Amino acid sequence: FRLFASLCVVAIHTSSSLFTGSLATFAVPFFMMITGYFFFNDLPTDKAAQILRLKRYEKNLCVTWLFWMIVYIPNMILTLKGENLSVMMAKVLRGFVGISPNYLGSWYLPATMFGLWFCYQFVAKMRFKLLAISAVLTYVLAALASVYSKVVSSNDLIGKIITFVRPKNFLEIGIIWIALAVIFIIVIIAFTIMKLSTYKPFKWLKWGC
């Protein structure tokens, strides 16, 4: 299944069709949720160990992101060719929180890093309901922003800002999909609650049960 999802990611970025524009789009959130699942699935009960684990994940993702940003610098140069300095700087800065001029998929790793950090703040304090509410609100706001940018006039300042930022390819997306991974783990726990004391992969959830 992961192979199929990987092929879908490739198809999304290399072709345009009904399949790649709708059905295949499950692949990107699928992989982000997998990252969240493996991070939170066997989270240590010791807070210091948790922080160390989070730092290790964040470091690995950051190094990978920086590597590909460097690799795609020639593409960035071609993309920004002819732009004025202010537009160039704006697009480069946007690359740290969303789509960069280097390559379209650059938003994914920063969103994953932000999602892991954000969701951990709630998990560490056992605020699962608040995390779920935050994820729903984030989804609603991102959806409204995307719709707003398409229905307002081309001269609308807010619409221009939203179009430039592109909420569907921004940091907040990490909150939605990583939170879903946490919720998925909790759902599994609901079916194994009677065996919680011996079910080691989810032992950290005993804190909030």
Buried (B, 14 or more C-beta within 10 A) or exposed (E): EEEEBEEBBEBBEEEEEEEBEEEBBEBBBBBBBBBBBEBBBEBEEEEEEBEEBBEEBBEEBEEEBEEBBEEBEEEBEEBBEEEEEEEBEBBBEBBEBBBBBBBEBBBBBBBBBBBBBBBBEBBBEBBBEEBBEBBEEBBEEBEEBBEBBEEBEEEBEEBBEBBBBBBBBBBBBBBBBBBBBBBBBBEBBEEEEEEBEEBEEBBBBEEEE
